[in-house]
Amino acid sequence: MRLLREKGVISEAEYASALKDLGEAGGGADSLTLVVSKLKVTLFGFTQADFEYNSTESCQEFCSHFLIQKSGTYRGDHNRVVFSPRDTRFAVRFVAPEEHGIRSSGLIEADFFGAQAGTTEPAIWTNPVLRIRHSYLKLETPIVDILIGQTGNLFGWGSNYLTTGGQEPSLPGMMYQRTPQLRITKVIKSDAVNAELVVAAERPVQMDSGIPEMAAGLRLYFNKLPGHHTYYLSTSVFQPASIAVVGDFRGFRIPEYSAAPKVANFKAGGGVSVDVFLPIIGGTKTARAGALSVTSEFVYGLGTQDMYTALGTAGTVIPALPSAVPGGAPTPFVPNFDPGFAAYRADGHLELVQWTSYIAGVEYYPPVLDGRLGLDINYGHMQSKNTHKFASAATATALRGASTRDHEDFFGTGGFFDLTKQMRFGADFGLYSDNFVDGSNAKNYSAIASAWLFF
């Protein structure tokens, strides 16, 4: 692609647009681009192999927001080893000829984390199922850009602020999700600062709410303060400092707390996210040796559990309804939404589950080996102010909240080395510390090594 720009086959604007798409999906400027008739097709992706050790049986090849199993339980007292190829990805980006000042393009990207038909370990690890990650079309006009299809949620600004590290995202304290949407973007440019204004209508988080999720955001780029950033370990870019703020609105229409509901309760959810990328030592466009950068995110949300990979219910439950017959068995309440977004208390009071999260990561490229070595350190935290109201009981005699998360902390550190421009090796150590409503704690120690071949 870089060669096509140098030969004048694609314009500077087309090149910048392509880098933006490839960065979101995990590609680079050296990806293979073919010109078929008048259609430009870029093939890119990577093969990846992960080798992971965990001190408990809590995680797969990623821990994300899974509840950590406690010491003293079988799963908390035994370790786990996983070898996985499932994060291997491939993608196709295609661009049609520009007409009337309008550039049209599309992108399809897939990996192998699809829902498994079988539950055996060979079915999961050696015969993984293909799934869509990104699938969208985009129109870039002189006035606004329009994106239609599936890509990262605007809330948290997609994958643009993933911290550097070998532990698979999303980490505790980090949002990371994709959804179908209609997105409109307006970019206002100047020499010093670019402003990107975005609005999006996204897939309803609860289809029975009857309304789409809505988000609006502003991102400022500080063009005279560039630096190097590696998203996860999949994409390394040279980009300006930036700050992004997003407001998100989502609606829930939930049946009354009854065995035979007739009316609905409406609850408004969503929240605010703030993301920052700040180069401390920028390096140069062609050399990252000596570069140092910080990436961080803060989120406050209500009914946002789906934004955090594998969070699920976090141990919250909706109590069963009293029996209609004296002495009879309780009647389960049947919700019309995915578990973990909201819960009723026993007195019939409805609340959305609240989460506050933040994460900060530092990446450094020592002034040796031509900048091919990268080092990182990350800290993340997430907590809820109301999960204690909906705490589950592990057994009939257990204290409530023994398996309901109050907050979780994450610490990770590691690095990667680029043997060649296309081959990368990474290693990372992570500590996941889960803290429950009853005051108990569980820890998981995770070590992962990864090998990557980019194409």
C-alpha positions in Angstrom: 0.0 0.0 0.0 2.8 2.4 0.8 4.4 1.5 -2.6 1.1 2.3 -4.4 1.0 5.7 -2.7 4.6 6.4 -3.8 3.8 5.4 -7.3 0.7 7.6 -7.4 -1.8 4.7 -7.8 -3.6 5.9 -4.6 -3.9 9.4 -3.3 -2.6 10.7 0.1 -6.3 10.8 1.3 -6.9 7.2 0.2 -3.7 6.2 2.0 -4.8 7.9 5.2 -8.3 6.4 5.1 -6.8 2.9 4.5 -4.4 3.2 7.5 -7.4 4.2 9.7 -9.3 1.1 8.6 -6.4 -1.2 8.9 -5.4 0.1 12.3 -8.9 -0.6 13.6 -8.8 -4.1 12.3 -5.2 -5.0 12.9 -3.3 -4.4 9.6 -0.4 -2.2 8.4 0.9 -0.1 5.6 2.8 -3.0 4.2 -0.3 -5.1 3.6 -0.7 -6.6 0.2 -2.9 -4.5 -2.1 -4.0 -5.7 -5.5 -5.6 -3.7 -8.3 -8.3 -5.8 -9.9 -9.8 -3.9 -12.9 -10.6 -0.6 -11.1 -11.1 -2.1 -7.7 -8.3 -2.0 -5.2 -8.3 -5.0 -2.8 -6.1 -5.1 0.3 -5.5 -8.5 1.9 -4.1 -8.4 5.5 -4.2 -10.1 8.9 -2.0 -12.3 11.0 -1.5 -15.8 12.1 -1.2 -16.0 15.9 -0.3 -18.8 18.4 -0.9 -18.3 22.1 0.7 -20.4 24.9 -0.8 -19.6 28.3 -0.5 -20.7 31.9 -3.0 -19.7 34.6 -2.7 -20.5 38.3 -6.5 -21.3 38.5 -9.1 -22.8 36.3 -10.7 -19.4 35.7 -9.6 -18.4 32.2 -9.2 -19.7 28.6 -6.6 -18.0 26.5 -7.9 -14.7 27.9 -9.0 -13.8 31.4 -10.8 -10.5 30.6 -13.6 -10.2 33.2 -14.3 -13.8 34.1 -14.9 -14.3 37.8 -11.7 -15.6 39.4 -12.0 -18.9 41.3 -11.2 -18.8 45.0 -8.5 -20.6 46.8 -10.0 -23.6 48.7 -12.2 -24.6 45.8 -11.2 -27.3 43.3 -11.0 -24.8 40.4 -9.2 -22.2 42.5 -6.6 -24.7 43.7 -5.6 -26.2 40.3 -3.9 -24.6 37.3 -4.6 -24.6 33.6 -2.5 -24.6 30.4 -3.9 -23.5 27.0 -2.4 -23.6 23.5 -4.6 -21.7 21.1 -4.6 -20.5 17.5 -8.0 -18.8 17.8 -7.0 -15.2 17.6 -5.6 -15.7 14.0 -7.3 -13.1 11.8 -7.7 -12.3 8.1 -9.4 -9.5 6.4 -10.2 -7.9 3.0 -10.5 -4.2 2.3 -11.8 -3.1 -1.1 -12.0 0.4 -2.6 -14.0 1.5 -5.6 -13.0 4.3 -7.9 -13.7 7.8 -6.6 -16.8 9.4 -8.1 -18.1 13.0 -7.7 -15.7 13.5 -4.8 -17.0 10.4 -3.0 -14.7 7.6 -2.0 -16.5 4.2 -1.2 -14.8 1.3 0.5 -15.7 -1.8 2.5 -13.9 -4.1 5.0 -14.6 -7.6 6.2 -12.5 -9.1 9.0 -12.8 -12.5 10.8 -11.2 -14.5 13.5 -11.9 -17.9 15.1 -13.7 -17.1 18.3 -17.1 -18.1 17.0 -19.6 -19.9 19.2 -18.6 -23.6 19.4 -21.1 -26.3 18.4 -19.3 -28.9 20.5 -17.9 -28.6 24.1 -14.9 -31.0 23.8 -11.5 -29.5 24.0 -10.5 -30.6 20.5 -13.6 -28.8 19.2 -12.6 -25.6 21.0 -8.9 -25.5 20.4 -8.2 -27.4 17.1 -11.5 -26.9 15.2 -12.5 -23.3 16.2 -15.4 -21.6 14.5 -15.0 -18.5 12.2 -16.8 -15.3 13.2 -17.2 -11.8 11.9 -15.2 -9.1 13.7 -15.7 -6.1 11.3 -18.0 -5.9 8.4 -18.9 -2.5 7.0 -19.1 -0.1 4.1 -17.9 3.5 4.2 -18.6 6.6 2.2 -16.2 9.5 2.5 -17.6 12.7 1.1 -16.4 16.3 1.1 -18.9 17.0 3.9 -19.1 14.0 6.2 -18.1 10.3 6.3 -20.8 7.6 6.7 -20.1 4.1 8.0 -22.7 1.3 7.9 -22.1 -2.1 9.4 -20.3 -3.7 12.2 -17.2 -2.2 13.9 -16.1 -1.1 17.3 -18.6 0.7 19.6 -18.2 4.4 19.7 -18.4 4.3 23.5 -14.7 4.0 24.4 -13.8 4.8 20.8 -13.5 1.2 19.6 -10.1 -0.4 19.8 -8.2 2.9 19.3 -7.2 3.2 22.9 -6.3 -0.4 23.7 -3.2 -0.5 25.9 -0.1 -2.4 24.8 0.4 -5.9 26.2 0.2 -9.6 25.5 -2.8 -10.4 27.8 -5.8 -10.6 25.4 -8.2 -7.6 25.6 -10.4 -6.6 27.1 -8.6 -6.4 30.4 -10.2 -5.5 33.7 -11.0 -1.8 33.5 -11.0 -1.8 29.7 -14.0 -1.6 27.3 -13.8 -3.5 24.1 -16.7 -4.5 22.0 -18.1 -4.3 18.4 -21.7 -3.9 17.1 -23.7 -3.1 14.0 -24.3 0.6 13.6 -24.8 3.7 11.4 -22.1 6.2 12.1 -21.6 9.8 10.8 -18.3 11.5 11.2 -17.2 15.1 10.5 -13.5 16.0 10.7 -12.4 19.7 11.1 -8.7 20.1 10.3 -6.1 22.7 11.2 -2.3 22.7 11.4 -2.2 22.2 15.2 -5.5 20.4 16.1 -8.0 18.2 14.2 -11.5 17.8 15.7 -13.5 14.6 14.9 -17.2 14.8 15.7 -19.1 11.5 15.5 -22.7 10.4 16.1 -23.9 6.8 15.9 -27.1 4.8 16.1 -26.1 1.3 17.2 -27.7 -2.1 17.7 -30.2 -2.0 20.6 -28.6 -3.6 23.6 -32.1 -5.0 24.3 -34.2 -5.5 21.2 -37.4 -5.3 23.3 -36.5 -1.8 24.4 -37.8 -0.7 21.0 -35.0 1.9 20.5 -31.4 1.9 19.2 -28.4 2.7 21.3 -27.2 6.2 20.6 -23.7 7.7 21.1 -22.0 10.9 20.3 -18.3 11.8 20.7 -15.6 14.3 20.2 -12.0 13.5 19.6 -9.2 16.1 19.4 -5.9 15.2 17.7 -2.8 17.3 18.6 -0.9 17.1 15.3 2.4 18.6 16.6 2.7 15.9 19.3 3.0 12.6 17.6 4.2 9.3 19.1 4.3 5.5 18.7 1.5 3.2 19.9 0.9 -0.5 19.7 -2.7 -1.6 20.2 -2.7 -4.9 22.1 0.2 -6.5 20.2 -1.6 -6.6 16.9 -1.0 -3.1 15.4 1.8 -0.6 15.7 1.2 3.0 14.5 2.7 6.5 14.6 -0.1 8.8 15.5 -0.7 12.2 17.2 -1.7 12.7 20.8 -5.4 12.7 21.3 -8.3 12.8 23.8 -11.7 11.4 23.1 -15.0 11.9 25.1 -18.1 9.9 24.3 -21.6 10.0 25.8 -23.8 6.9 25.4 -27.5 6.4 25.8 -29.2 3.0 25.9 -32.8 2.1 26.9 -34.2 -0.9 28.7 -38.0 -1.8 28.8 -38.3 -4.5 31.4 -41.5 -6.3 32.5 -42.8 -5.6 36.0 -41.6 -7.9 38.8 -44.5 -10.4 38.4 -45.1 -14.0 37.2 -47.7 -12.6 34.7 -46.4 -9.0 33.9 -48.7 -6.6 32.1 -46.8 -3.3 32.3 -43.2 -2.4 31.7 -40.6 -0.4 33.5 -38.3 1.8 31.4 -34.7 2.4 32.5 -32.2 4.7 30.8 -28.6 3.4 30.8 -25.3 4.3 29.1 -22.6 6.6 30.5 -19.5 8.6 29.7 -16.0 7.5 28.5 -12.8 9.5 28.4 -9.8 8.1 26.5 -6.3 9.6 26.2 -3.2 8.9 24.2 -0.2 10.9 25.3 3.3 10.6 23.8 6.0 11.5 26.3 8.9 10.9 24.0 7.7 10.8 20.5 10.4 9.2 18.4 10.2 9.8 14.7 7.9 8.5 12.0 10.4 6.0 10.8 12.1 5.1 14.1 10.5 4.3 17.5 13.7 3.7 19.4 13.5 5.7 22.7 9.8 6.4 22.3 7.6 6.5 25.4 3.8 6.9 25.5 0.8 6.6 27.9 -2.7 5.3 27.1 -5.6 5.6 29.5 -9.4 5.2 29.7 -12.0 6.1 32.3 -15.7 5.0 32.1 -18.8 5.4 34.2 -21.8 3.4 33.0 -25.2 2.0 33.9 -26.3 -1.3 32.2 -23.1 -1.6 30.3 -21.9 -5.1 31.1 -21.8 -6.2 27.5 -19.0 -3.6 26.9 -16.7 -5.7 29.0 -15.7 -9.0 27.5 -16.8 -12.0 29.6 -18.2 -9.9 32.4 -21.7 -11.5 32.3 -23.7 -11.2 35.5 -20.6 -10.7 37.7 -22.5 -12.9 40.2 -25.7 -10.7 40.4 -29.1 -12.5 40.5 -32.7 -11.6 40.4 -34.5 -13.3 43.3 -37.4 -15.6 42.6 -40.9 -14.4 43.0 -42.9 -15.6 46.1 -45.1 -18.5 45.5 -48.7 -17.8 44.7 -49.6 -20.8 46.8 -48.8 -20.7 50.6 -45.9 -23.1 51.1 -45.4 -23.6 47.4 -42.1 -23.3 45.5 -40.9 -19.8 44.5 -41.6 -18.8 40.8 -38.5 -17.7 38.8 -38.7 -14.3 37.3 -38.1 -14.5 33.5 -36.4 -11.4 32.2 -36.5 -10.2 28.6 -32.8 -9.1 28.6 -29.4 -10.7 28.7 -28.3 -11.4 32.3 -26.2 -8.8 34.1 -27.7 -5.6 32.8 -30.3 -5.0 35.5 -31.8 -6.7 38.5 -34.9 -6.5 40.7 -34.5 -6.6 44.5 -36.8 -8.8 46.5 -39.0 -5.8 47.2 -39.6 -5.2 43.5 -37.2 -2.3 43.1 -35.5 -2.3 39.7 -31.9 -1.0 39.1 -29.4 -1.1 36.3 -26.1 -2.6 37.3 -23.5 0.2 37.6 -19.8 -0.1 36.6 -16.9 2.3 36.9 -13.7 1.4 35.2 -10.3 2.8 34.4 -7.0 1.6 33.0 -3.6 3.1 32.3 -0.8 1.7 30.3 2.8 2.8 29.6 4.8 1.6 26.6 8.5 2.1 26.0 10.8 1.3 23.2 14.4 1.2 24.5 17.1 2.9 22.3 18.5 -0.5 21.2 17.9 -3.0 18.5 16.5 -0.3 16.2 13.3 0.1 18.3 12.3 -3.5 17.6 11.9 -4.2 21.4 8.8 -2.9 23.2 8.1 -3.0 26.9 4.8 -2.3 28.6 3.2 -2.0 32.1 -0.6 -1.8 32.7 -2.9 -1.3 35.7 -6.7 -1.6 35.5 -9.5 -1.3 38.0 -13.3 -1.8 37.8 -15.9 -1.6 40.5 -19.7 -1.4 41.1 -21.6 0.6 43.6 -24.7 -1.6 43.6 -23.8 -5.3 42.9 -24.1 -5.9 46.7 -27.8 -5.3 46.3 -28.2 -8.3 44.0 -25.6 -10.7 45.5 -25.9 -14.4 44.9 -25.3 -17.1 47.5 -22.8 -19.9 46.7 -24.7 -22.4 48.9 -27.8 -22.3 51.0 -25.6 -21.6 54.1 -23.1 -19.3 52.5 -22.9 -15.5 53.1 -24.5 -13.6 50.3 -22.0 -12.1 48.0 -19.4 -14.9 48.2 -19.5 -15.1 44.4 -20.6 -11.6 43.5 -17.9 -9.1 42.3 -17.5 -5.8 44.2 -14.3 -4.8 42.3 -11.4 -6.2 40.4 -7.8 -5.1 40.0 -5.4 -6.0 37.2 -1.6 -5.6 37.0 0.3 -6.6 33.8 3.8 -6.3 32.4 5.6 -7.7 29.5 7.1 -7.0 26.1 7.5 -7.9 22.5 10.3 -8.2 19.9 10.0 -7.9 16.2 12.4 -10.4 14.7 11.5 -9.1 11.2 8.9 -6.5 10.0 6.4 -9.4 9.7 7.3 -11.6 12.7 6.6 -10.6 16.3 7.1 -12.5 19.6 5.5 -11.4 22.8 5.5 -12.4 26.5 3.4 -11.1 29.3 2.6 -11.6 33.0 -0.7 -10.6 34.6 -2.2 -10.6 38.1 -6.0 -10.7 38.3 -7.3 -9.9 41.8 -11.1 -10.3 42.2 -12.8 -8.9 45.3 -16.3 -10.0 46.3 -19.2 -8.4 48.1 -18.7 -10.6 51.2 -15.1 -9.2 51.6 -13.3 -12.3 50.2 -10.7 -12.3 47.5 -9.4 -14.5 44.7 -6.2 -14.2 42.6 -5.1 -15.6 39.3 -1.6 -15.4 38.0 -1.3 -15.5 34.2 1.7 -15.9 31.9 1.3 -15.9 28.2 3.7 -16.2 25.2 2.6 -15.4 21.7 4.0 -15.7 18.2 2.7 -13.5 15.3 3.2 -13.5 11.5 1.7 -10.4 9.9 0.7 -10.3 6.2 
